Amino acid sequence: MPSLKDVQRKISGVKKTSQITKAMNMVASAKLRGAQERMQTFRPYKAKFNEAMASVAGHLAGGGFPLMEVRPAQTVEIIVITADRGLCGSFNANIIARAENEAKALEAEGKKVRFVGVGKKGARYFKKTGKLRQAYEDIMGTFQMFNAREIAQDSARAFLDGEIDECRLVYGQFVSVVTQKPTVERLLPIAGVEEGDGEETGPGGDFIYEPGPEEIMDVLLPLYLNVMVYHAMLEVSASEHAARMTAMDNATNACKDMIHDLTLLYNKARQAGITAELMDIVGGAEALKG
């Protein structure tokens, strides 16, 4: 049985750890409110942007846009968006695992796969595989739209130059505080919108576009890529703080359980010490009588 001093030292250490995890839980909770507000504010914008694109695309007679060109996929680029920091449970690991499964499925079809890492955790992991083309580290804490634009334009350039034939996004979608779902979306080529897709939301009509739909699409398509990447980064930011809050709450509860067990162990050790001292005293008294 460990000594009383050893048990006391362990109890003190676990209590300090519990204070740290509780503080981290509170910090993550405060950051989650801001990140969740940004994400929820941007979601209607993304939905309206997609609606506008669908409306303009419905008035086009055909394709002809380089970013919408569908060609046989020989090289596929996967943009993996993770957090810069850990201590958020299996959040980053789940995104990385989803990206790896996506890559294995593509490689099984004979396609070449390469990665773009957004966030330190994903970038450092895929750097070890030798398949990382570009890394964007230490930006997830303070990212803005220009960061998403840089990432989107880089992949768009690679697509237009013929370096890649397809690009996919892998990120953690925020479902709720306790649920963050690894999600895969196709970024390039941009999917065309066919007439009749989607639900009818109200009375329709014919619109006259100025300038023409083709010129509008030339502007909307690059913006669409920016919106998609920025939306994914917002989802990951909110999901990261939610996962960290849950992980720190679980760690605090685990510390409480450890303190309870260690306190029982301390009481047993102290009782054993008291019993041993009483036995020594009784034994000494009996020896004196003899």
C-alpha positions in Angstrom: 0.0 0.0 0.0 1.4 3.5 -0.9 2.4 5.8 1.9 0.1 8.6 3.1 2.5 11.3 1.6 2.4 9.6 -1.8 -1.4 9.5 -1.8 -1.7 13.1 -0.7 0.7 14.2 -3.5 -1.5 12.4 -6.0 -4.7 14.0 -4.7 -3.1 17.4 -4.8 -1.9 16.9 -8.4 -5.3 15.6 -9.6 -7.0 18.6 -7.9 -4.7 21.0 -9.8 -5.5 19.2 -13.1 -9.2 19.5 -12.3 -8.8 23.2 -11.9 -7.1 23.5 -15.3 -9.6 21.4 -17.1 -12.5 23.3 -15.6 -10.9 26.6 -16.6 -10.4 25.3 -20.2 -14.0 24.2 -20.3 -15.1 27.7 -19.4 -12.8 29.3 -22.0 -14.0 26.9 -24.7 -17.6 27.7 -23.7 -17.0 31.4 -24.1 -15.3 31.0 -27.5 -18.0 28.6 -28.7 -20.6 31.3 -28.3 -18.7 33.7 -30.6 -17.8 31.0 -33.2 -21.3 29.6 -33.2 -22.8 33.0 -33.8 -20.4 33.6 -36.8 -21.3 30.2 -38.2 -25.1 30.6 -37.8 -24.9 34.1 -39.3 -23.0 32.9 -42.3 -25.2 29.9 -43.0 -28.2 31.9 -44.5 -25.7 33.9 -46.6 -24.3 30.6 -48.1 -27.8 29.3 -48.7 -28.9 32.6 -50.5 -25.7 32.6 -52.5 -26.4 29.1 -53.7 -29.9 30.1 -54.5 -28.6 33.0 -56.6 -26.2 30.8 -58.4 -29.0 28.3 -59.2 -31.2 31.1 -60.5 -28.5 32.4 -62.8 -27.4 29.0 -64.0 -31.0 28.1 -64.9 -30.9 30.8 -67.6 -27.7 29.5 -69.3 -28.0 27.4 -72.4 -24.9 25.3 -71.7 -21.6 25.1 -69.9 -18.4 26.7 -71.1 -17.1 27.7 -67.7 -13.6 26.4 -66.9 -14.4 25.9 -63.2 -17.4 23.7 -64.1 -15.5 21.5 -66.6 -16.0 17.9 -65.8 -13.2 15.7 -67.0 -11.9 12.2 -66.1 -10.4 12.4 -62.6 -6.8 11.3 -62.6 -5.6 13.5 -59.8 -7.8 14.5 -56.9 -6.9 17.1 -54.3 -8.4 16.9 -50.8 -8.5 20.0 -48.6 -8.5 18.8 -45.0 -9.6 21.4 -42.5 -8.8 20.7 -38.9 -8.0 22.7 -35.8 -4.6 24.2 -34.8 -4.8 22.9 -31.3 -5.6 19.6 -29.6 -7.3 18.7 -26.3 -10.6 18.4 -28.1 -11.2 14.7 -27.9 -11.2 12.8 -31.1 -12.4 15.7 -33.2 -9.2 16.2 -35.3 -8.6 12.4 -35.5 -12.1 11.8 -36.9 -11.6 14.4 -39.7 -8.2 12.9 -40.5 -9.6 9.4 -40.6 -12.4 10.5 -42.9 -9.9 12.1 -45.3 -7.7 9.0 -45.2 -10.7 6.7 -46.0 -11.7 9.1 -48.9 -8.1 8.9 -50.2 -8.0 5.1 -50.0 -11.2 4.8 -51.9 -9.9 7.0 -54.6 -6.5 5.3 -54.8 -8.3 1.9 -55.1 -9.9 3.3 -58.3 -6.4 4.1 -59.6 -6.5 7.8 -58.9 -3.7 9.9 -57.6 -4.4 11.8 -54.3 -2.7 14.8 -52.8 -3.7 16.9 -49.8 -3.9 20.5 -48.7 -3.8 20.9 -44.9 -5.7 23.8 -43.3 -5.0 23.8 -39.6 -1.9 22.6 -37.8 -3.1 19.2 -36.8 -4.1 18.0 -40.3 -1.2 19.7 -42.0 1.4 18.1 -39.7 -0.2 14.6 -40.0 -0.3 14.5 -43.8 3.1 16.0 -44.1 4.4 12.7 -42.8 2.7 10.9 -45.7 4.6 12.8 -48.3 1.4 13.7 -50.1 0.9 17.2 -48.7 1.0 19.9 -51.5 0.3 22.9 -49.4 -0.1 23.7 -45.7 -1.9 26.6 -44.0 -0.9 26.4 -40.3 -1.8 28.7 -37.4 -4.7 30.4 -39.1 -7.8 28.7 -37.6 -7.7 30.9 -34.5 -7.9 34.2 -36.4 -9.0 33.4 -39.9 -10.9 35.8 -42.1 -12.4 35.7 -45.6 -9.1 36.5 -47.3 -7.6 33.3 -45.9 -10.4 31.3 -47.4 -9.9 33.2 -50.7 -6.3 32.3 -50.7 -7.0 28.6 -50.2 -9.8 28.6 -52.8 -7.8 30.5 -55.5 -4.8 28.2 -55.0 -6.9 25.1 -55.7 -8.7 26.8 -58.5 -5.4 27.7 -60.2 -4.3 24.1 -59.9 -7.6 23.0 -61.4 -7.4 25.4 -64.3 -3.7 24.5 -65.0 -4.6 20.8 -65.2 -2.6 19.8 -62.2 -5.8 18.3 -60.6 -9.0 17.1 -62.1 -11.1 17.3 -58.9 -11.0 18.9 -55.5 -12.9 17.9 -52.3 -13.4 19.4 -48.9 -13.2 17.4 -45.7 -14.2 19.2 -42.5 -16.1 18.8 -39.3 -19.7 19.9 -39.6 -21.2 21.4 -36.5 -24.5 19.5 -35.7 -24.8 20.3 -32.0 -22.6 20.9 -29.0 -22.1 17.1 -28.5 -22.1 16.1 -32.2 -19.6 17.1 -34.9 -19.8 15.2 -38.1 -16.9 14.7 -40.5 -18.2 15.8 -43.9 -17.0 15.5 -47.5 -18.1 18.0 -50.2 -17.0 18.4 -53.8 -15.4 21.8 -54.4 -14.2 21.4 -58.0 -15.5 21.1 -60.6 -18.4 23.2 -59.5 -21.6 21.2 -60.0 -24.0 22.6 -62.5 -27.6 23.2 -61.5 -30.3 21.6 -63.7 -33.7 22.9 -64.1 -36.2 21.4 -61.7 -33.6 20.8 -58.9 -34.6 22.0 -55.5 -37.9 22.7 -53.9 -40.3 25.4 -55.0 -40.2 28.2 -52.5 -42.6 30.7 -54.0 -44.0 32.2 -57.2 -41.4 32.3 -59.9 -40.9 34.5 -63.0 -38.6 35.4 -65.8 -35.8 37.8 -65.0 -33.6 40.0 -67.2 -30.0 40.0 -66.1 -27.7 42.9 -66.6 -25.0 42.1 -67.4 -25.8 38.7 -69.0 -25.9 35.5 -67.0 -22.6 34.4 -68.5 -20.8 37.5 -67.2 -22.5 37.1 -63.8 -21.4 33.5 -63.6 -17.8 34.5 -64.4 -17.9 36.5 -61.2 -20.0 34.2 -59.0 -18.0 31.0 -59.6 -14.8 32.2 -57.9 -16.9 33.8 -55.1 -18.7 30.5 -54.7 -15.4 28.7 -54.0 -14.5 31.4 -51.4 -17.9 31.0 -49.7 -17.6 27.2 -49.6 -14.1 27.2 -48.0 -15.0 30.0 -45.5 -18.2 28.2 -44.5 -16.2 25.0 -43.9 -13.7 26.9 -41.7 -16.5 28.4 -39.7 -18.0 25.0 -39.1 -14.6 23.6 -38.0 -14.1 26.6 -35.6 -17.4 26.1 -33.9 -17.0 22.3 -33.8 -13.5 22.6 -32.3 -14.7 24.6 -29.3 -17.7 22.4 -28.8 -15.5 19.3 -28.8 -13.0 20.9 -26.5 -15.8 21.9 -24.1 -17.1 18.4 -24.0 -13.6 16.9 -23.6 -12.7 19.2 -20.7 -16.0 18.5 -19.0 -15.4 14.8 -19.3 -11.8 15.3 -18.0 -13.1 17.3 -15.0 -15.6 14.5 -14.1 -12.8 11.9 -14.4 -10.7 14.0 -12.0 -13.5 14.0 -9.5 -13.7 10.2 -9.7 -10.0 9.9 -9.3 -10.0 12.2 -6.3 -12.8 10.1 -4.8 -10.9 6.8 -5.3 -7.7 8.3 -4.0 -9.5 9.7 -0.9 -10.7 6.2 -0.1 -7.2 4.9 -0.6 -5.8 7.6 1.7 -8.4 6.7 4.4 -7.5 3.0 4.1 -3.8 3.8 4.3 -4.3 6.1 7.3 -6.4 3.5 9.1 -3.8 0.8 8.4 -1.2 3.1 9.9 -3.3 3.8 13.0 -3.9 0.0 13.4 -0.2 -0.7 13.1 0.7 1.9 15.8 -2.0 0.5 18.2 -0.6 -3.0 17.7 2.9 -1.7 18.5 1.6 0.0 21.7 -0.4 -3.0 22.8 2.5 -5.3 22.1 4.9 -3.1 24.1 2.5 -2.9 27.0 2.2 -6.7 27.0 6.0 -7.1 26.9 6.3 -4.8 29.9 3.8 -6.8 31.9 5.7 -10.0 31.1 
